[in-house]
Amino acid sequence: MKVIVLTGPESTGKSWLAAGIQQQFGGLRVDEYVRWFMEQNPRDTCLADIPEIARGQLQWEDAARAQQPRLLILDTHLLSNILWSQTLFGDCPPWLEGELLARHYDLHLLLSPEQIEWTDDGQRCQPDLDERLAFYHATRTWLQKHHRPLQIIQGNWAERQQQAFKAVRDLLAN
């Protein structure tokens, strides 16, 4: 089983690319638990919600891993929970990083916020490019610090798709 993660700031095409990768290569896709959580709890989230959101994401991921698909496509993982918790609340439950580091991921596709427009979907909160760039750099720094395999995805929508599909093809060829 090969496991890829789409990561980075909001409104960069993670969900769109995850769906496209699944359509092109098959496999099993795991969506963002936090989106479901926010739909079920129509209020502002708070620091106390982070453990439940993280456990929900892990449960969805573990259920998908148990099916042993040839390709597992994660629309996000705990790194987003960690960084959003720190960004929004200035704190994060310490156990999240250990859980994240204990899991194997074959490739992280890190999406840049540059060269595309931010789109409001009712849940997003960083319309300012500088905020999204800060989140992008925090993601990249964490992945590099922990020696996680990553490929940066950038450019317009067509270029992003081409880069992501090539990265997945290369991963599956090994």
VMD Tcl script that builds the backbone (N, CA, C; Angstrom):
set m [mol new atoms 522]
animate dup $m
set s [atomselect $m all]
$s set {name element resname resid chain x y z} {
  {N N MET 1 A 0.849 -1.179 0.000}
  {CA C MET 1 A 0.000 0.000 0.000}
  {C C MET 1 A 0.892 1.240 0.000}
  {N N LYS 2 A 0.587 2.158 -0.912}
  {CA C LYS 2 A 1.255 3.462 -0.962}
  {C C LYS 2 A 0.291 4.494 -0.388}
  {N N VAL 3 A 0.826 5.365 0.469}
  {CA C VAL 3 A -0.004 6.366 1.134}
  {C C VAL 3 A 0.503 7.750 0.757}
  {N N ILE 4 A -0.390 8.540 0.154}
  {CA C ILE 4 A -0.043 9.917 -0.171}
  {C C ILE 4 A -0.953 10.860 0.613}
  {N N VAL 5 A -0.389 12.015 0.953}
  {CA C VAL 5 A -1.119 13.037 1.703}
  {C C VAL 5 A -1.080 14.328 0.910}
  {N N LEU 6 A -2.231 14.947 0.749}
  {CA C LEU 6 A -2.292 16.294 0.190}
  {C C LEU 6 A -2.334 17.244 1.372}
  {N N THR 7 A -1.417 18.193 1.388}
  {CA C THR 7 A -1.286 19.063 2.544}
  {C C THR 7 A -0.975 20.482 2.106}
  {N N GLY 8 A -1.114 21.393 3.040}
  {CA C GLY 8 A -0.845 22.801 2.774}
  {C C GLY 8 A -2.025 23.661 3.177}
  {N N PRO 9 A -1.964 24.933 2.822}
  {CA C PRO 9 A -3.012 25.863 3.236}
  {C C PRO 9 A -4.340 25.606 2.536}
  {N N GLU 10 A -5.350 26.270 3.058}
  {CA C GLU 10 A -6.690 26.147 2.488}
  {C C GLU 10 A -6.745 26.751 1.095}
  {N N SER 11 A -7.715 26.268 0.325}
  {CA C SER 11 A -8.029 26.817 -0.993}
  {C C SER 11 A -6.873 26.681 -1.982}
  {N N THR 12 A -6.157 25.561 -1.894}
  {CA C THR 12 A -5.050 25.314 -2.822}
  {C C THR 12 A -5.313 24.120 -3.732}
  {N N GLY 13 A -6.478 23.475 -3.581}
  {CA C GLY 13 A -6.841 22.386 -4.472}
  {C C GLY 13 A -6.641 20.999 -3.910}
  {N N LYS 14 A -6.477 20.856 -2.612}
  {CA C LYS 14 A -6.225 19.531 -2.031}
  {C C LYS 14 A -7.371 18.558 -2.303}
  {N N SER 15 A -8.581 18.961 -1.985}
  {CA C SER 15 A -9.725 18.054 -2.174}
  {C C SER 15 A -9.955 17.760 -3.654}
  {N N TRP 16 A -9.823 18.779 -4.480}
  {CA C TRP 16 A -9.973 18.617 -5.924}
  {C C TRP 16 A -8.931 17.636 -6.474}
  {N N LEU 17 A -7.683 17.800 -6.049}
  {CA C LEU 17 A -6.628 16.897 -6.517}
  {C C LEU 17 A -6.803 15.490 -5.957}
  {N N ALA 18 A -7.221 15.374 -4.701}
  {CA C ALA 18 A -7.441 14.047 -4.117}
  {C C ALA 18 A -8.483 13.285 -4.937}
  {N N ALA 19 A -9.568 13.962 -5.300}
  {CA C ALA 19 A -10.609 13.329 -6.114}
  {C C ALA 19 A -10.073 12.982 -7.500}
  {N N GLY 20 A -9.292 13.873 -8.082}
  {CA C GLY 20 A -8.715 13.611 -9.402}
  {C C GLY 20 A -7.735 12.456 -9.386}
  {N N ILE 21 A -6.926 12.377 -8.345}
  {CA C ILE 21 A -5.978 11.263 -8.216}
  {C C ILE 21 A -6.733 9.952 -8.088}
  {N N GLN 22 A -7.782 9.947 -7.283}
  {CA C GLN 22 A -8.571 8.720 -7.133}
  {C C GLN 22 A -9.205 8.331 -8.463}
  {N N GLN 23 A -9.730 9.283 -9.189}
  {CA C GLN 23 A -10.354 8.985 -10.477}
  {C C GLN 23 A -9.326 8.451 -11.473}
  {N N GLN 24 A -8.132 9.023 -11.463}
  {CA C GLN 24 A -7.095 8.636 -12.422}
  {C C GLN 24 A -6.420 7.315 -12.064}
  {N N PHE 25 A -6.178 7.071 -10.766}
  {CA C PHE 25 A -5.353 5.937 -10.352}
  {C C PHE 25 A -6.092 4.902 -9.511}
  {N N GLY 26 A -7.335 5.183 -9.165}
  {CA C GLY 26 A -8.053 4.283 -8.266}
  {C C GLY 26 A -7.610 4.540 -6.839}
  {N N GLY 27 A -7.785 3.549 -6.021}
  {CA C GLY 27 A -7.391 3.697 -4.622}
  {C C GLY 27 A -8.552 4.135 -3.758}
  {N N LEU 28 A -8.231 4.431 -2.536}
  {CA C LEU 28 A -9.219 4.817 -1.538}
  {C C LEU 28 A -8.866 6.201 -1.028}
  {N N ARG 29 A -9.862 7.082 -0.969}
  {CA C ARG 29 A -9.646 8.458 -0.538}
  {C C ARG 29 A -10.266 8.678 0.837}
  {N N VAL 30 A -9.536 9.393 1.685}
  {CA C VAL 30 A -10.033 9.787 2.999}
  {C C VAL 30 A -10.137 11.301 3.001}
  {N N ASP 31 A -11.335 11.798 3.258}
  {CA C ASP 31 A -11.578 13.235 3.267}
  {C C ASP 31 A -11.196 13.852 4.607}
  {N N GLU 32 A -11.377 15.163 4.704}
  {CA C GLU 32 A -11.073 15.913 5.918}
  {C C GLU 32 A -12.174 15.724 6.957}
  {N N TYR 33 A -11.840 15.151 8.073}
  {CA C TYR 33 A -12.814 14.960 9.150}
  {C C TYR 33 A -13.337 16.305 9.663}
  {N N VAL 34 A -12.469 17.295 9.729}
  {CA C VAL 34 A -12.873 18.582 10.296}
  {C C VAL 34 A -14.026 19.204 9.515}
  {N N ARG 35 A -14.101 18.993 8.217}
  {CA C ARG 35 A -15.228 19.529 7.434}
  {C C ARG 35 A -16.536 18.887 7.903}
  {N N TRP 36 A -16.510 17.582 8.079}
  {CA C TRP 36 A -17.700 16.865 8.568}
  {C C TRP 36 A -18.044 17.358 9.970}
  {N N PHE 37 A -17.024 17.488 10.820}
  {CA C PHE 37 A -17.229 17.944 12.193}
  {C C PHE 37 A -17.901 19.320 12.206}
  {N N MET 38 A -17.424 20.218 11.370}
  {CA C MET 38 A -17.977 21.574 11.342}
  {C C MET 38 A -19.410 21.585 10.812}
  {N N GLU 39 A -19.719 20.704 9.893}
  {CA C GLU 39 A -21.101 20.604 9.401}
  {C C GLU 39 A -22.028 20.075 10.495}
  {N N GLN 40 A -21.528 19.149 11.299}
  {CA C GLN 40 A -22.323 18.577 12.378}
  {C C GLN 40 A -22.433 19.500 13.585}
  {N N ASN 41 A -21.489 20.411 13.725}
  {CA C ASN 41 A -21.422 21.339 14.860}
  {C C ASN 41 A -21.325 22.766 14.323}
  {N N PRO 42 A -22.434 23.335 13.874}
  {CA C PRO 42 A -22.406 24.658 13.233}
  {C C PRO 42 A -22.173 25.787 14.238}
  {N N ARG 43 A -20.944 25.886 14.675}
  {CA C ARG 43 A -20.518 26.923 15.620}
  {C C ARG 43 A -19.021 27.109 15.419}
  {N N ASP 44 A -18.456 28.099 16.041}
  {CA C ASP 44 A -17.005 28.270 15.973}
  {C C ASP 44 A -16.342 27.134 16.743}
  {N N THR 45 A -15.347 26.521 16.127}
  {CA C THR 45 A -14.599 25.493 16.847}
  {C C THR 45 A -13.674 26.170 17.852}
  {N N CYS 46 A -13.233 25.379 18.817}
  {CA C CYS 46 A -12.349 25.903 19.858}
  {C C CYS 46 A -11.251 24.875 20.134}
  {N N LEU 47 A -10.299 25.261 20.940}
  {CA C LEU 47 A -9.182 24.371 21.271}
  {C C LEU 47 A -9.680 23.046 21.844}
  {N N ALA 48 A -10.739 23.071 22.625}
  {CA C ALA 48 A -11.270 21.835 23.219}
  {C C ALA 48 A -11.794 20.857 22.166}
  {N N ASP 49 A -12.083 21.339 20.950}
  {CA C ASP 49 A -12.557 20.463 19.876}
  {C C ASP 49 A -11.425 19.711 19.175}
  {N N ILE 50 A -10.214 20.192 19.289}
  {CA C ILE 50 A -9.100 19.636 18.519}
  {C C ILE 50 A -8.881 18.145 18.791}
  {N N PRO 51 A -8.895 17.667 20.037}
  {CA C PRO 51 A -8.709 16.221 20.232}
  {C C PRO 51 A -9.776 15.383 19.518}
  {N N GLU 52 A -11.026 15.804 19.571}
  {CA C GLU 52 A -12.091 15.055 18.890}
  {C C GLU 52 A -11.897 15.075 17.368}
  {N N ILE 53 A -11.520 16.224 16.843}
  {CA C ILE 53 A -11.277 16.334 15.405}
  {C C ILE 53 A -10.105 15.434 15.009}
  {N N ALA 54 A -9.026 15.483 15.760}
  {CA C ALA 54 A -7.849 14.662 15.451}
  {C C ALA 54 A -8.171 13.173 15.559}
  {N N ARG 55 A -8.886 12.773 16.607}
  {CA C ARG 55 A -9.249 11.349 16.742}
  {C C ARG 55 A -10.155 10.906 15.607}
  {N N GLY 56 A -11.073 11.767 15.192}
  {CA C GLY 56 A -11.934 11.437 14.058}
  {C C GLY 56 A -11.135 11.248 12.787}
  {N N GLN 57 A -10.167 12.136 12.534}
  {CA C GLN 57 A -9.315 11.998 11.345}
  {C C GLN 57 A -8.539 10.692 11.402}
  {N N LEU 58 A -7.993 10.374 12.567}
  {CA C LEU 58 A -7.243 9.122 12.721}
  {C C LEU 58 A -8.138 7.903 12.515}
  {N N GLN 59 A -9.353 7.948 13.032}
  {CA C GLN 59 A -10.274 6.816 12.853}
  {C C GLN 59 A -10.601 6.609 11.384}
  {N N TRP 60 A -10.858 7.693 10.663}
  {CA C TRP 60 A -11.135 7.567 9.228}
  {C C TRP 60 A -9.920 6.999 8.499}
  {N N GLU 61 A -8.739 7.502 8.846}
  {CA C GLU 61 A -7.511 7.019 8.208}
  {C C GLU 61 A -7.278 5.540 8.536}
  {N N ASP 62 A -7.429 5.172 9.804}
  {CA C ASP 62 A -7.201 3.777 10.204}
  {C C ASP 62 A -8.187 2.822 9.538}
  {N N ALA 63 A -9.429 3.234 9.406}
  {CA C ALA 63 A -10.425 2.389 8.735}
  {C C ALA 63 A -10.037 2.173 7.275}
  {N N ALA 64 A -9.529 3.204 6.643}
  {CA C ALA 64 A -9.091 3.072 5.247}
  {C C ALA 64 A -7.836 2.210 5.145}
  {N N ARG 65 A -6.879 2.396 6.053}
  {CA C ARG 65 A -5.664 1.577 6.040}
  {C C ARG 65 A -6.008 0.094 6.228}
  {N N ALA 66 A -6.998 -0.190 7.052}
  {CA C ALA 66 A -7.380 -1.587 7.316}
  {C C ALA 66 A -7.870 -2.291 6.055}
  {N N GLN 67 A -8.353 -1.528 5.084}
  {CA C GLN 67 A -8.818 -2.126 3.829}
  {C C GLN 67 A -7.669 -2.469 2.885}
  {N N GLN 68 A -6.467 -2.014 3.211}
  {CA C GLN 68 A -5.254 -2.297 2.449}
  {C C GLN 68 A -5.389 -1.986 0.950}
  {N N PRO 69 A -5.800 -0.781 0.602}
  {CA C PRO 69 A -5.872 -0.451 -0.824}
  {C C PRO 69 A -4.468 -0.329 -1.408}
  {N N ARG 70 A -4.359 -0.490 -2.701}
  {CA C ARG 70 A -3.065 -0.324 -3.366}
  {C C ARG 70 A -2.576 1.121 -3.191}
  {N N LEU 71 A -3.522 2.069 -3.214}
  {CA C LEU 71 A -3.214 3.480 -3.063}
  {C C LEU 71 A -4.190 4.091 -2.059}
  {N N LEU 72 A -3.650 4.730 -1.037}
  {CA C LEU 72 A -4.462 5.449 -0.057}
  {C C LEU 72 A -4.165 6.930 -0.231}
  {N N ILE 73 A -5.230 7.702 -0.475}
  {CA C ILE 73 A -5.120 9.129 -0.754}
  {C C ILE 73 A -5.748 9.881 0.414}
  {N N LEU 74 A -4.934 10.627 1.137}
  {CA C LEU 74 A -5.425 11.376 2.291}
  {C C LEU 74 A -5.527 12.854 1.935}
  {N N ASP 75 A -6.745 13.383 2.018}
  {CA C ASP 75 A -6.987 14.789 1.730}
  {C C ASP 75 A -6.297 15.670 2.766}
  {N N THR 76 A -5.959 15.119 3.894}
  {CA C THR 76 A -5.223 15.826 4.943}
  {C C THR 76 A -4.758 14.787 5.955}
  {N N HIS 77 A -3.989 15.209 6.940}
  {CA C HIS 77 A -3.655 14.350 8.077}
  {C C HIS 77 A -3.403 15.236 9.294}
  {N N LEU 78 A -2.875 14.671 10.343}
  {CA C LEU 78 A -2.781 15.400 11.615}
  {C C LEU 78 A -1.938 16.672 11.547}
  {N N LEU 79 A -1.048 16.787 10.583}
  {CA C LEU 79 A -0.249 18.006 10.512}
  {C C LEU 79 A -1.153 19.229 10.335}
  {N N SER 80 A -2.187 19.103 9.534}
  {CA C SER 80 A -3.116 20.224 9.387}
  {C C SER 80 A -3.812 20.536 10.705}
  {N N ASN 81 A -4.207 19.495 11.441}
  {CA C ASN 81 A -4.830 19.718 12.747}
  {C C ASN 81 A -3.868 20.442 13.690}
  {N N ILE 82 A -2.619 20.030 13.683}
  {CA C ILE 82 A -1.605 20.652 14.538}
  {C C ILE 82 A -1.436 22.128 14.177}
  {N N LEU 83 A -1.227 22.392 12.891}
  {CA C LEU 83 A -0.949 23.762 12.472}
  {C C LEU 83 A -2.163 24.680 12.616}
  {N N TRP 84 A -3.358 24.157 12.329}
  {CA C TRP 84 A -4.555 24.983 12.525}
  {C C TRP 84 A -4.775 25.274 14.004}
  {N N SER 85 A -4.541 24.286 14.855}
  {CA C SER 85 A -4.693 24.498 16.290}
  {C C SER 85 A -3.738 25.594 16.768}
  {N N GLN 86 A -2.500 25.527 16.312}
  {CA C GLN 86 A -1.522 26.545 16.693}
  {C C GLN 86 A -1.874 27.911 16.110}
  {N N THR 87 A -2.344 27.926 14.857}
  {CA C THR 87 A -2.687 29.179 14.190}
  {C C THR 87 A -3.888 29.857 14.836}
  {N N LEU 88 A -4.939 29.081 15.081}
  {CA C LEU 88 A -6.183 29.654 15.581}
  {C C LEU 88 A -6.201 29.869 17.093}
  {N N PHE 89 A -5.535 28.955 17.826}
  {CA C PHE 89 A -5.661 28.979 19.288}
  {C C PHE 89 A -4.343 29.182 20.023}
  {N N GLY 90 A -3.225 29.198 19.283}
  {CA C GLY 90 A -1.928 29.401 19.915}
  {C C GLY 90 A -1.454 28.229 20.743}
  {N N ASP 91 A -2.081 27.076 20.575}
  {CA C ASP 91 A -1.748 25.895 21.366}
  {C C ASP 91 A -2.196 24.664 20.596}
  {N N CYS 92 A -1.721 23.510 21.049}
  {CA C CYS 92 A -2.089 22.254 20.410}
  {C C CYS 92 A -1.882 21.113 21.403}
  {N N PRO 93 A -2.810 20.152 21.439}
  {CA C PRO 93 A -2.581 19.002 22.314}
  {C C PRO 93 A -1.264 18.315 21.932}
  {N N PRO 94 A -0.380 18.095 22.890}
  {CA C PRO 94 A 0.961 17.584 22.567}
  {C C PRO 94 A 0.982 16.183 21.966}
  {N N TRP 95 A -0.033 15.380 22.193}
  {CA C TRP 95 A -0.017 14.003 21.696}
  {C C TRP 95 A -0.179 13.918 20.176}
  {N N LEU 96 A -0.656 14.971 19.532}
  {CA C LEU 96 A -0.896 14.916 18.087}
  {C C LEU 96 A 0.388 14.678 17.302}
  {N N GLU 97 A 1.453 15.370 17.664}
  {CA C GLU 97 A 2.690 15.203 16.903}
  {C C GLU 97 A 3.238 13.776 17.025}
  {N N GLY 98 A 3.181 13.196 18.201}
  {CA C GLY 98 A 3.642 11.813 18.368}
  {C C GLY 98 A 2.828 10.843 17.525}
  {N N GLU 99 A 1.525 11.038 17.493}
  {CA C GLU 99 A 0.665 10.196 16.649}
  {C C GLU 99 A 1.029 10.340 15.186}
  {N N LEU 100 A 1.280 11.569 14.768}
  {CA C LEU 100 A 1.639 11.818 13.369}
  {C C LEU 100 A 2.980 11.176 13.027}
  {N N LEU 101 A 3.951 11.339 13.897}
  {CA C LEU 101 A 5.286 10.786 13.635}
  {C C LEU 101 A 5.309 9.256 13.659}
  {N N ALA 102 A 4.340 8.646 14.319}
  {CA C ALA 102 A 4.299 7.180 14.409}
  {C C ALA 102 A 3.739 6.533 13.139}
  {N N ARG 103 A 3.212 7.324 12.224}
  {CA C ARG 103 A 2.567 6.783 11.022}
  {C C ARG 103 A 3.465 6.937 9.802}
  {N N HIS 104 A 3.303 5.992 8.879}
  {CA C HIS 104 A 4.092 6.014 7.643}
  {C C HIS 104 A 3.280 6.632 6.506}
  {N N TYR 105 A 3.912 7.578 5.816}
  {CA C TYR 105 A 3.340 8.194 4.621}
  {C C TYR 105 A 4.422 8.165 3.549}
  {N N ASP 106 A 4.060 7.688 2.370}
  {CA C ASP 106 A 5.050 7.560 1.301}
  {C C ASP 106 A 5.374 8.878 0.623}
  {N N LEU 107 A 4.399 9.792 0.564}
  {CA C LEU 107 A 4.629 11.050 -0.122}
  {C C LEU 107 A 3.634 12.100 0.358}
  {N N HIS 108 A 4.141 13.301 0.564}
  {CA C HIS 108 A 3.301 14.463 0.877}
  {C C HIS 108 A 3.324 15.379 -0.344}
  {N N LEU 109 A 2.172 15.679 -0.872}
  {CA C LEU 109 A 2.046 16.672 -1.929}
  {C C LEU 109 A 1.691 17.984 -1.246}
  {N N LEU 110 A 2.654 18.893 -1.186}
  {CA C LEU 110 A 2.496 20.175 -0.495}
  {C C LEU 110 A 2.081 21.224 -1.515}
  {N N LEU 111 A 0.864 21.738 -1.364}
  {CA C LEU 111 A 0.303 22.671 -2.329}
  {C C LEU 111 A 0.571 24.122 -1.937}
  {N N SER 112 A 1.135 24.849 -2.874}
  {CA C SER 112 A 1.423 26.269 -2.678}
  {C C SER 112 A 0.149 27.088 -2.861}
  {N N PRO 113 A 0.010 28.179 -2.092}
  {CA C PRO 113 A -1.153 29.047 -2.271}
  {C C PRO 113 A -0.972 30.077 -3.388}
  {N N GLU 114 A 0.188 30.115 -3.991}
  {CA C GLU 114 A 0.467 31.125 -5.011}
  {C C GLU 114 A -0.100 30.716 -6.366}
  {N N GLN 115 A -0.395 31.696 -7.167}
  {CA C GLN 115 A -0.853 31.562 -8.557}
  {C C GLN 115 A -2.287 31.070 -8.712}
  {N N ILE 116 A -3.019 30.977 -7.623}
  {CA C ILE 116 A -4.436 30.633 -7.702}
  {C C ILE 116 A -5.202 31.530 -6.742}
  {N N GLU 117 A -6.478 31.684 -7.006}
  {CA C GLU 117 A -7.312 32.551 -6.180}
  {C C GLU 117 A -7.872 31.789 -4.982}
  {N N TRP 118 A -8.000 32.481 -3.871}
  {CA C TRP 118 A -8.675 31.944 -2.701}
  {C C TRP 118 A -10.167 31.918 -2.985}
  {N N THR 119 A -10.835 30.859 -2.558}
  {CA C THR 119 A -12.278 30.719 -2.740}
  {C C THR 119 A -12.930 30.507 -1.383}
  {N N ASP 120 A -13.916 31.320 -1.087}
  {CA C ASP 120 A -14.661 31.182 0.162}
  {C C ASP 120 A -15.661 30.039 0.021}
  {N N ASP 121 A -15.661 29.139 0.977}
  {CA C ASP 121 A -16.628 28.039 0.959}
  {C C ASP 121 A -17.453 27.993 2.247}
  {N N GLY 122 A -17.371 29.033 3.049}
  {CA C GLY 122 A -18.120 29.079 4.289}
  {C C GLY 122 A -17.368 28.529 5.484}
  {N N GLN 123 A -16.288 27.771 5.250}
  {CA C GLN 123 A -15.480 27.233 6.350}
  {C C GLN 123 A -14.073 27.816 6.360}
  {N N ARG 124 A -13.630 28.339 5.264}
  {CA C ARG 124 A -12.270 28.873 5.163}
  {C C ARG 124 A -12.171 30.225 5.848}
  {N N CYS 125 A -10.948 30.526 6.351}
  {CA C CYS 125 A -10.805 31.762 7.128}
  {C C CYS 125 A -9.518 32.523 6.833}
  {N N GLN 126 A -8.794 32.163 5.754}
  {CA C GLN 126 A -7.552 32.874 5.460}
  {C C GLN 126 A -7.556 33.444 4.035}
  {N N PRO 127 A -8.356 34.482 3.794}
  {CA C PRO 127 A -8.380 35.052 2.443}
  {C C PRO 127 A -7.085 35.773 2.067}
  {N N ASP 128 A -6.296 36.163 3.051}
  {CA C ASP 128 A -5.058 36.896 2.806}
  {C C ASP 128 A -3.938 35.937 2.396}
  {N N LEU 129 A -3.328 36.210 1.249}
  {CA C LEU 129 A -2.252 35.345 0.744}
  {C C LEU 129 A -1.109 35.223 1.747}
  {N N ASP 130 A -0.780 36.285 2.450}
  {CA C ASP 130 A 0.315 36.216 3.426}
  {C C ASP 130 A 0.029 35.194 4.527}
  {N N GLU 131 A -1.222 35.111 4.963}
  {CA C GLU 131 A -1.597 34.110 5.973}
  {C C GLU 131 A -1.448 32.694 5.407}
  {N N ARG 132 A -1.882 32.507 4.185}
  {CA C ARG 132 A -1.768 31.178 3.567}
  {C C ARG 132 A -0.311 30.810 3.305}
  {N N LEU 133 A 0.491 31.799 2.942}
  {CA C LEU 133 A 1.927 31.547 2.753}
  {C C LEU 133 A 2.594 31.160 4.068}
  {N N ALA 134 A 2.203 31.793 5.159}
  {CA C ALA 134 A 2.758 31.441 6.468}
  {C C ALA 134 A 2.401 29.992 6.812}
  {N N PHE 135 A 1.169 29.589 6.530}
  {CA C PHE 135 A 0.743 28.214 6.785}
  {C C PHE 135 A 1.529 27.248 5.893}
  {N N TYR 136 A 1.710 27.610 4.632}
  {CA C TYR 136 A 2.501 26.807 3.685}
  {C C TYR 136 A 3.925 26.621 4.203}
  {N N HIS 137 A 4.549 27.700 4.621}
  {CA C HIS 137 A 5.933 27.613 5.107}
  {C C HIS 137 A 6.022 26.812 6.402}
  {N N ALA 138 A 5.044 26.940 7.274}
  {CA C ALA 138 A 5.034 26.128 8.500}
  {C C ALA 138 A 4.907 24.650 8.168}
  {N N THR 139 A 4.081 24.334 7.187}
  {CA C THR 139 A 3.921 22.938 6.759}
  {C C THR 139 A 5.227 22.407 6.181}
  {N N ARG 140 A 5.819 23.175 5.296}
  {CA C ARG 140 A 7.074 22.764 4.652}
  {C C ARG 140 A 8.185 22.587 5.697}
  {N N THR 141 A 8.285 23.537 6.614}
  {CA C THR 141 A 9.311 23.464 7.656}
  {C C THR 141 A 9.153 22.194 8.484}
  {N N TRP 142 A 7.909 21.885 8.895}
  {CA C TRP 142 A 7.679 20.685 9.702}
  {C C TRP 142 A 8.053 19.433 8.915}
  {N N LEU 143 A 7.620 19.338 7.670}
  {CA C LEU 143 A 7.909 18.149 6.859}
  {C C LEU 143 A 9.415 17.977 6.654}
  {N N GLN 144 A 10.113 19.056 6.383}
  {CA C GLN 144 A 11.561 18.980 6.193}
  {C C GLN 144 A 12.281 18.645 7.493}
  {N N LYS 145 A 11.864 19.254 8.588}
  {CA C LYS 145 A 12.479 18.985 9.890}
  {C C LYS 145 A 12.385 17.507 10.252}
  {N N HIS 146 A 11.287 16.880 9.904}
  {CA C HIS 146 A 11.060 15.478 10.245}
  {C C HIS 146 A 11.364 14.536 9.092}
  {N N HIS 147 A 12.041 15.054 8.077}
  {CA C HIS 147 A 12.515 14.246 6.941}
  {C C HIS 147 A 11.389 13.443 6.283}
  {N N ARG 148 A 10.269 14.107 6.060}
  {CA C ARG 148 A 9.122 13.472 5.412}
  {C C ARG 148 A 9.206 13.706 3.909}
  {N N PRO 149 A 8.958 12.671 3.118}
  {CA C PRO 149 A 9.033 12.831 1.657}
  {C C PRO 149 A 7.970 13.809 1.171}
  {N N LEU 150 A 8.416 14.806 0.393}
  {CA C LEU 150 A 7.458 15.789 -0.075}
  {C C LEU 150 A 7.776 16.238 -1.485}
  {N N GLN 151 A 6.728 16.626 -2.162}
  {CA C GLN 151 A 6.832 17.242 -3.474}
  {C C GLN 151 A 5.964 18.488 -3.445}
  {N N ILE 152 A 6.539 19.595 -3.855}
  {CA C ILE 152 A 5.789 20.838 -3.899}
  {C C ILE 152 A 4.963 20.869 -5.181}
  {N N ILE 153 A 3.707 21.248 -5.031}
  {CA C ILE 153 A 2.787 21.362 -6.155}
  {C C ILE 153 A 2.419 22.837 -6.264}
  {N N GLN 154 A 2.609 23.399 -7.464}
  {CA C GLN 154 A 2.360 24.826 -7.647}
  {C C GLN 154 A 1.899 25.098 -9.065}
  {N N GLY 155 A 1.621 26.354 -9.331}
  {CA C GLY 155 A 1.197 26.769 -10.667}
  {C C GLY 155 A -0.309 26.873 -10.766}
  {N N ASN 156 A -0.785 26.947 -12.016}
  {CA C ASN 156 A -2.226 27.028 -12.239}
  {C C ASN 156 A -2.848 25.644 -12.033}
  {N N TRP 157 A -4.155 25.566 -12.205}
  {CA C TRP 157 A -4.855 24.302 -11.918}
  {C C TRP 157 A -4.349 23.159 -12.784}
  {N N ALA 158 A -4.149 23.402 -14.063}
  {CA C ALA 158 A -3.673 22.339 -14.963}
  {C C ALA 158 A -2.270 21.890 -14.578}
  {N N GLU 159 A -1.408 22.836 -14.230}
  {CA C GLU 159 A -0.042 22.491 -13.830}
  {C C GLU 159 A -0.046 21.690 -12.528}
  {N N ARG 160 A -0.899 22.060 -11.597}
  {CA C ARG 160 A -1.004 21.321 -10.341}
  {C C ARG 160 A -1.411 19.870 -10.610}
  {N N GLN 161 A -2.393 19.701 -11.464}
  {CA C GLN 161 A -2.840 18.345 -11.775}
  {C C GLN 161 A -1.730 17.542 -12.444}
  {N N GLN 162 A -1.035 18.137 -13.397}
  {CA C GLN 162 A 0.062 17.442 -14.077}
  {C C GLN 162 A 1.145 17.032 -13.080}
  {N N GLN 163 A 1.538 17.942 -12.210}
  {CA C GLN 163 A 2.586 17.651 -11.226}
  {C C GLN 163 A 2.145 16.549 -10.263}
  {N N ALA 164 A 0.921 16.643 -9.773}
  {CA C ALA 164 A 0.426 15.640 -8.821}
  {C C ALA 164 A 0.321 14.269 -9.481}
  {N N PHE 165 A -0.229 14.217 -10.681}
  {CA C PHE 165 A -0.369 12.928 -11.371}
  {C C PHE 165 A 0.995 12.310 -11.653}
  {N N LYS 166 A 1.975 13.130 -12.040}
  {CA C LYS 166 A 3.327 12.597 -12.271}
  {C C LYS 166 A 3.914 12.042 -10.976}
  {N N ALA 167 A 3.742 12.757 -9.892}
  {CA C ALA 167 A 4.269 12.299 -8.602}
  {C C ALA 167 A 3.635 10.966 -8.204}
  {N N VAL 168 A 2.337 10.812 -8.411}
  {CA C VAL 168 A 1.658 9.567 -8.066}
  {C C VAL 168 A 2.116 8.446 -9.003}
  {N N ARG 169 A 2.232 8.734 -10.300}
  {CA C ARG 169 A 2.733 7.714 -11.241}
  {C C ARG 169 A 4.113 7.221 -10.830}
  {N N ASP 170 A 4.989 8.160 -10.496}
  {CA C ASP 170 A 6.354 7.805 -10.065}
  {C C ASP 170 A 6.317 6.977 -8.782}
  {N N LEU 171 A 5.473 7.350 -7.846}
  {CA C LEU 171 A 5.366 6.608 -6.593}
  {C C LEU 171 A 4.891 5.184 -6.844}
  {N N LEU 172 A 3.872 5.028 -7.676}
  {CA C LEU 172 A 3.319 3.702 -7.944}
  {C C LEU 172 A 4.271 2.836 -8.772}
  {N N ALA 173 A 5.185 3.462 -9.524}
  {CA C ALA 173 A 6.139 2.703 -10.332}
  {C C ALA 173 A 7.230 2.062 -9.477}
  {N N ASN 174 A 7.421 2.557 -8.265}
  {CA C ASN 174 A 8.477 2.015 -7.385}
  {C C ASN 174 A 7.979 0.872 -6.550}
}
mol reanalyze $m
mol bondsrecalc $m
mol representation Tube
mol addrep $m
